[in-house]
Amino acid sequence: MTDVFHWEMSAANHKGSVDALVHEIKEAHHSQSPLPIRVILDLLPLQVADPDALTSKGDGTFEIQGDSFQNVSDDEVVSEFFDPVLQDHTITFPAIMAGKLDVSPDGGLLVVSFQPPLEMEIPRLADLGVQRSMFQWITQITLTDESSVTVLKDKADEDLETWVDAELVTPRTKALSVPATVQSISTLGVSGSCNSDPDDPNWYVYQRRDNLCLTHYGRIAVGGQLAYRLRAGPGTKSQMDQFMNANCNPTC
């Protein structure tokens, strides 16, 4: 049975852009037209350091045949990314990058599956103390009009999943679909995650279940096994870093 870490964050400011990308994918699927690589990659919760290396991969497009998409190039591409919440991470895009598009009959659900999955190294996930390693597979992106959920599977144990849940509507009016194969789910929510300005007075210090401390932008909503405890805040990042340096040793 699957154990899920539900990493929830706000992306309401990007709803218009995500809706436009979803529309473009559905149109390419319907017309069986080539789809620029950037359209699917822009759905991932990341900011690429060198976008040209990806958008020029092969001929720069995915060929659509039925429900399948594919891009073929001579070599794989390893790219570095940054996100205010996910922080620094890398993704490996194989020479043959392929997958499947599933559109529900009413058009309200789009699932982009990567077959084979994409390799991801994300140290931030391992640092959260949620029994996940930094080595992950990106298996799919599930999109509705209210959310974009990127599903990760731990390379060491594929029963350990992480759902990077970008909320496009806050509050969400529809419950997140949870498959029957999910045995347990724990949630960490980040409010205002798109803004990580160090001068914004919305930083906090939290203590993890294993007693380690972290400086974090936005409040953390905790459920299940995570058991974070608020130590200080709100304040600027500098103020919270000073508190942690003065009050927390490496094991807090």
BAFI-29338 format. One record per residue (C-alpha): residue in three letters; x, y, z. Coordinates in Angstrom, 2 decimals, always signed. Layout:
BEGIN
[kepa 'Ala',[X,Y,Z]]
...
***
This chain:
BEGIN
[kepa 'Met',[+0.00,+0.00,+0.00]]
[kepa 'Thr',[+1.14,+3.55,-0.75]]
[kepa 'Asp',[+2.27,+6.10,+1.82]]
[kepa 'Val',[+1.76,+9.69,+0.60]]
[kepa 'Phe',[+3.43,+12.91,+1.72]]
[kepa 'His',[+1.13,+15.70,+0.55]]
[kepa 'Trp',[+3.22,+18.86,-0.01]]
[kepa 'Glu',[+0.66,+21.59,-0.51]]
[kepa 'Met',[+1.41,+25.13,-1.68]]
[kepa 'Ser',[-0.41,+28.11,-3.12]]
[kepa 'Ala',[-0.16,+28.84,-6.86]]
[kepa 'Ala',[-3.33,+30.91,-7.22]]
[kepa 'Asn',[-1.37,+33.74,-8.85]]
[kepa 'His',[-0.43,+31.36,-11.68]]
[kepa 'Lys',[-3.89,+29.94,-12.42]]
[kepa 'Gly',[-4.28,+31.91,-15.68]]
[kepa 'Ser',[-0.94,+30.65,-17.00]]
[kepa 'Val',[-1.63,+27.03,-16.02]]
[kepa 'Asp',[-5.11,+27.14,-17.58]]
[kepa 'Ala',[-3.58,+28.41,-20.84]]
[kepa 'Leu',[-1.00,+25.59,-20.86]]
[kepa 'Val',[-3.68,+22.96,-20.21]]
[kepa 'His',[-5.78,+24.37,-23.06]]
[kepa 'Glu',[-2.78,+24.19,-25.42]]
[kepa 'Ile',[-2.09,+20.54,-24.49]]
[kepa 'Lys',[-5.73,+19.56,-24.99]]
[kepa 'Glu',[-5.81,+21.29,-28.38]]
[kepa 'Ala',[-2.64,+19.48,-29.52]]
[kepa 'His',[-4.09,+16.18,-28.30]]
[kepa 'His',[-7.37,+16.78,-30.12]]
[kepa 'Ser',[-5.73,+17.88,-33.40]]
[kepa 'Gln',[-2.76,+15.47,-33.13]]
[kepa 'Ser',[-0.42,+18.40,-33.70]]
[kepa 'Pro',[+3.20,+18.74,-32.47]]
[kepa 'Leu',[+3.42,+20.24,-28.99]]
[kepa 'Pro',[+6.34,+22.47,-27.91]]
[kepa 'Ile',[+8.34,+20.87,-25.09]]
[kepa 'Arg',[+8.04,+24.00,-22.98]]
[kepa 'Val',[+4.27,+23.58,-22.65]]
[kepa 'Ile',[+4.49,+20.37,-20.61]]
[kepa 'Leu',[+7.66,+21.40,-18.77]]
[kepa 'Asp',[+6.04,+24.67,-17.69]]
[kepa 'Leu',[+3.50,+22.60,-15.75]]
[kepa 'Leu',[+6.23,+21.31,-13.41]]
[kepa 'Pro',[+6.76,+23.27,-10.17]]
[kepa 'Leu',[+10.17,+24.61,-11.14]]
[kepa 'Gln',[+12.17,+27.41,-12.69]]
[kepa 'Val',[+14.78,+26.22,-15.16]]
[kepa 'Ala',[+18.24,+27.77,-15.11]]
[kepa 'Asp',[+18.90,+27.07,-18.81]]
[kepa 'Pro',[+15.57,+26.81,-20.67]]
[kepa 'Asp',[+17.20,+26.76,-24.12]]
[kepa 'Ala',[+18.87,+23.40,-23.37]]
[kepa 'Leu',[+15.42,+21.85,-23.00]]
[kepa 'Thr',[+13.34,+23.73,-25.53]]
[kepa 'Ser',[+15.89,+22.90,-28.25]]
[kepa 'Lys',[+16.02,+19.19,-27.30]]
[kepa 'Gly',[+15.58,+17.22,-30.52]]
[kepa 'Asp',[+13.35,+19.39,-32.71]]
[kepa 'Gly',[+11.93,+21.17,-29.65]]
[kepa 'Thr',[+8.53,+19.48,-29.80]]
[kepa 'Phe',[+6.66,+16.40,-28.68]]
[kepa 'Glu',[+5.13,+14.35,-31.48]]
[kepa 'Ile',[+1.56,+13.41,-30.61]]
[kepa 'Gln',[+0.22,+10.03,-31.75]]
[kepa 'Gly',[-3.11,+9.09,-30.23]]
[kepa 'Asp',[-2.69,+9.54,-26.48]]
[kepa 'Ser',[+1.12,+9.25,-26.62]]
[kepa 'Phe',[+3.76,+11.98,-26.85]]
[kepa 'Gln',[+7.46,+11.61,-27.60]]
[kepa 'Asn',[+10.59,+13.68,-28.16]]
[kepa 'Val',[+13.80,+12.07,-29.46]]
[kepa 'Ser',[+17.28,+13.58,-29.26]]
[kepa 'Asp',[+20.84,+12.28,-29.35]]
[kepa 'Asp',[+21.57,+12.76,-25.64]]
[kepa 'Glu',[+19.86,+13.13,-22.30]]
[kepa 'Val',[+19.72,+16.61,-20.74]]
[kepa 'Val',[+20.44,+17.22,-17.04]]
[kepa 'Ser',[+19.05,+20.58,-15.94]]
[kepa 'Glu',[+19.27,+22.57,-12.73]]
[kepa 'Phe',[+16.17,+24.23,-11.33]]
[kepa 'Phe',[+15.15,+26.53,-8.51]]
[kepa 'Asp',[+11.81,+27.03,-6.81]]
[kepa 'Pro',[+11.16,+29.17,-3.68]]
[kepa 'Val',[+9.64,+26.12,-1.94]]
[kepa 'Leu',[+11.40,+23.15,-3.57]]
[kepa 'Gln',[+14.71,+25.07,-3.64]]
[kepa 'Asp',[+17.63,+23.81,-5.79]]
[kepa 'His',[+17.10,+20.50,-7.58]]
[kepa 'Thr',[+18.02,+18.70,-10.81]]
[kepa 'Ile',[+15.96,+16.73,-13.33]]
[kepa 'Thr',[+17.32,+14.35,-15.98]]
[kepa 'Phe',[+15.43,+14.34,-19.28]]
[kepa 'Pro',[+16.22,+11.13,-21.21]]
[kepa 'Ala',[+17.20,+11.10,-24.88]]
[kepa 'Ile',[+13.82,+9.51,-25.63]]
[kepa 'Met',[+11.33,+11.46,-23.53]]
[kepa 'Ala',[+7.87,+10.01,-23.79]]
[kepa 'Gly',[+4.57,+9.65,-22.04]]
[kepa 'Lys',[+0.81,+9.61,-22.25]]
[kepa 'Leu',[-1.99,+12.20,-22.18]]
[kepa 'Asp',[-5.30,+11.25,-20.55]]
[kepa 'Val',[-8.19,+13.70,-20.91]]
[kepa 'Ser',[-11.46,+12.95,-19.12]]
[kepa 'Pro',[-14.63,+12.88,-21.26]]
[kepa 'Asp',[-15.85,+16.15,-19.77]]
[kepa 'Gly',[-12.42,+17.79,-20.22]]
[kepa 'Gly',[-12.17,+18.60,-16.51]]
[kepa 'Leu',[-9.19,+16.36,-15.81]]
[kepa 'Leu',[-5.85,+16.10,-17.61]]
[kepa 'Val',[-3.20,+13.56,-16.59]]
[kepa 'Val',[+0.29,+13.83,-18.10]]
[kepa 'Ser',[+2.24,+10.62,-17.43]]
[kepa 'Phe',[+5.98,+10.27,-18.07]]
[kepa 'Gln',[+6.92,+6.82,-19.43]]
[kepa 'Pro',[+9.65,+6.23,-18.39]]
[kepa 'Pro',[+9.52,+8.57,-15.37]]
[kepa 'Leu',[+11.95,+11.47,-15.05]]
[kepa 'Glu',[+14.84,+11.27,-12.58]]
[kepa 'Met',[+14.87,+14.05,-9.98]]
[kepa 'Glu',[+17.31,+14.95,-7.20]]
[kepa 'Ile',[+15.70,+17.24,-4.62]]
[kepa 'Pro',[+17.68,+17.70,-1.36]]
[kepa 'Arg',[+14.92,+19.86,+0.16]]
[kepa 'Leu',[+12.55,+16.88,+0.28]]
[kepa 'Ala',[+15.06,+14.79,+2.24]]
[kepa 'Asp',[+15.67,+17.72,+4.63]]
[kepa 'Leu',[+11.98,+17.92,+5.62]]
[kepa 'Gly',[+12.21,+14.80,+7.76]]
[kepa 'Val',[+9.29,+12.98,+6.12]]
[kepa 'Gln',[+11.08,+9.68,+5.42]]
[kepa 'Arg',[+11.83,+10.56,+1.79]]
[kepa 'Ser',[+15.21,+10.49,+0.05]]
[kepa 'Met',[+16.46,+13.17,-2.32]]
[kepa 'Phe',[+16.30,+10.70,-5.24]]
[kepa 'Gln',[+12.86,+10.68,-6.85]]
[kepa 'Trp',[+10.98,+9.68,-9.99]]
[kepa 'Ile',[+8.56,+12.22,-11.53]]
[kepa 'Thr',[+5.76,+9.95,-12.74]]
[kepa 'Gln',[+2.85,+12.22,-13.63]]
[kepa 'Ile',[+1.10,+15.58,-13.38]]
[kepa 'Thr',[-2.64,+15.61,-12.64]]
[kepa 'Leu',[-4.47,+18.84,-13.48]]
[kepa 'Thr',[-7.96,+20.13,-12.72]]
[kepa 'Asp',[-9.34,+23.64,-12.74]]
[kepa 'Glu',[-8.37,+23.92,-9.05]]
[kepa 'Ser',[-4.98,+22.21,-8.72]]
[kepa 'Ser',[-1.85,+20.88,-10.37]]
[kepa 'Val',[-0.44,+17.83,-8.58]]
[kepa 'Thr',[+2.99,+16.47,-9.53]]
[kepa 'Val',[+3.46,+12.89,-8.31]]
[kepa 'Leu',[+6.92,+11.76,-7.18]]
[kepa 'Lys',[+7.95,+8.21,-6.23]]
[kepa 'Asp',[+10.98,+7.54,-4.06]]
[kepa 'Lys',[+13.62,+5.66,-6.06]]
[kepa 'Ala',[+14.46,+3.51,-3.02]]
[kepa 'Asp',[+10.83,+2.58,-2.31]]
[kepa 'Glu',[+8.14,+3.35,-4.89]]
[kepa 'Asp',[+5.41,+2.88,-2.27]]
[kepa 'Leu',[+6.60,+6.21,-0.82]]
[kepa 'Glu',[+4.96,+8.93,-2.90]]
[kepa 'Thr',[+5.13,+12.72,-2.65]]
[kepa 'Trp',[+2.33,+14.83,-4.13]]
[kepa 'Val',[+3.52,+18.36,-4.89]]
[kepa 'Asp',[+0.12,+20.02,-4.84]]
[kepa 'Ala',[-0.03,+23.52,-6.34]]
[kepa 'Glu',[-3.42,+24.98,-5.40]]
[kepa 'Leu',[-4.80,+27.14,-8.22]]
[kepa 'Val',[-7.94,+28.08,-6.27]]
[kepa 'Thr',[-7.97,+28.94,-2.57]]
[kepa 'Pro',[-9.94,+27.63,-0.81]]
[kepa 'Arg',[-10.41,+24.57,-2.97]]
[kepa 'Thr',[-14.05,+23.55,-3.41]]
[kepa 'Lys',[-13.38,+19.99,-4.60]]
[kepa 'Ala',[-11.74,+17.31,-2.48]]
[kepa 'Leu',[-8.41,+15.95,-3.69]]
[kepa 'Ser',[-8.93,+12.50,-5.21]]
[kepa 'Val',[-7.14,+9.85,-3.13]]
[kepa 'Pro',[-6.78,+6.37,-4.74]]
[kepa 'Ala',[-7.87,+3.34,-2.74]]
[kepa 'Thr',[-4.27,+2.07,-2.82]]
[kepa 'Val',[-3.16,+4.91,-0.51]]
[kepa 'Gln',[-2.65,+3.59,+3.02]]
[kepa 'Ser',[-1.64,+6.81,+4.78]]
[kepa 'Ile',[-1.33,+10.49,+3.93]]
[kepa 'Ser',[+0.32,+13.36,+5.80]]
[kepa 'Thr',[+0.10,+17.01,+4.79]]
[kepa 'Leu',[+2.41,+19.99,+4.95]]
[kepa 'Gly',[+0.82,+23.19,+3.65]]
[kepa 'Val',[+2.69,+26.36,+2.74]]
[kepa 'Ser',[+0.79,+29.63,+2.53]]
[kepa 'Gly',[+2.02,+32.27,+0.11]]
[kepa 'Ser',[+4.78,+30.03,-1.17]]
[kepa 'Cys',[+5.29,+32.04,-4.36]]
[kepa 'Asn',[+6.81,+34.90,-2.34]]
[kepa 'Ser',[+10.13,+34.18,-0.65]]
[kepa 'Asp',[+11.32,+37.79,-0.24]]
[kepa 'Pro',[+13.80,+37.76,+2.70]]
[kepa 'Asp',[+12.45,+41.16,+3.81]]
[kepa 'Asp',[+8.86,+39.95,+3.92]]
[kepa 'Pro',[+7.90,+39.65,+7.64]]
[kepa 'Asn',[+6.33,+36.22,+7.18]]
[kepa 'Trp',[+9.20,+33.88,+8.07]]
[kepa 'Tyr',[+9.14,+31.33,+10.91]]
[kepa 'Val',[+11.37,+28.87,+12.72]]
[kepa 'Tyr',[+9.98,+25.33,+13.10]]
[kepa 'Gln',[+11.29,+22.32,+15.00]]
[kepa 'Arg',[+10.87,+18.91,+13.38]]
[kepa 'Arg',[+9.90,+15.65,+15.00]]
[kepa 'Asp',[+13.59,+14.65,+15.05]]
[kepa 'Asn',[+14.41,+17.97,+16.84]]
[kepa 'Leu',[+16.12,+19.62,+13.86]]
[kepa 'Cys',[+15.12,+23.24,+13.17]]
[kepa 'Leu',[+14.44,+25.06,+9.92]]
[kepa 'Thr',[+13.69,+28.60,+8.79]]
[kepa 'His',[+10.60,+28.57,+6.61]]
[kepa 'Tyr',[+8.61,+31.12,+4.61]]
[kepa 'Gly',[+4.89,+30.99,+5.47]]
[kepa 'Arg',[+2.95,+29.06,+8.08]]
[kepa 'Ile',[+3.09,+25.27,+8.10]]
[kepa 'Ala',[-0.15,+23.36,+8.49]]
[kepa 'Val',[+0.63,+19.93,+9.86]]
[kepa 'Gly',[-1.23,+16.63,+9.78]]
[kepa 'Gly',[-0.46,+12.97,+10.27]]
[kepa 'Gln',[+3.12,+12.02,+11.12]]
[kepa 'Leu',[+4.94,+15.34,+10.61]]
[kepa 'Ala',[+4.59,+16.91,+14.07]]
[kepa 'Tyr',[+6.33,+20.25,+13.41]]
[kepa 'Arg',[+6.42,+22.72,+16.31]]
[kepa 'Leu',[+6.53,+26.52,+15.94]]
[kepa 'Arg',[+9.58,+28.00,+17.67]]
[kepa 'Ala',[+9.58,+31.64,+16.50]]
[kepa 'Gly',[+7.92,+34.07,+14.13]]
[kepa 'Pro',[+6.68,+35.81,+12.22]]
[kepa 'Gly',[+9.58,+38.01,+11.21]]
[kepa 'Thr',[+12.02,+38.62,+8.39]]
[kepa 'Lys',[+14.35,+35.86,+7.26]]
[kepa 'Ser',[+17.30,+37.59,+8.91]]
[kepa 'Gln',[+15.45,+37.80,+12.24]]
[kepa 'Met',[+14.48,+34.13,+12.10]]
[kepa 'Asp',[+18.02,+33.09,+11.14]]
[kepa 'Gln',[+19.34,+35.06,+14.12]]
[kepa 'Phe',[+16.86,+33.34,+16.43]]
[kepa 'Met',[+17.84,+29.90,+15.14]]
[kepa 'Asn',[+21.56,+30.65,+15.48]]
[kepa 'Ala',[+21.05,+31.86,+19.05]]
[kepa 'Asn',[+18.63,+29.20,+20.24]]
[kepa 'Cys',[+19.18,+26.07,+18.16]]
[kepa 'Asn',[+22.23,+23.86,+18.02]]
[kepa 'Pro',[+22.52,+21.39,+15.12]]
[kepa 'Thr',[+20.05,+19.09,+16.90]]
[kepa 'Cys',[+18.01,+22.00,+18.27]]
***
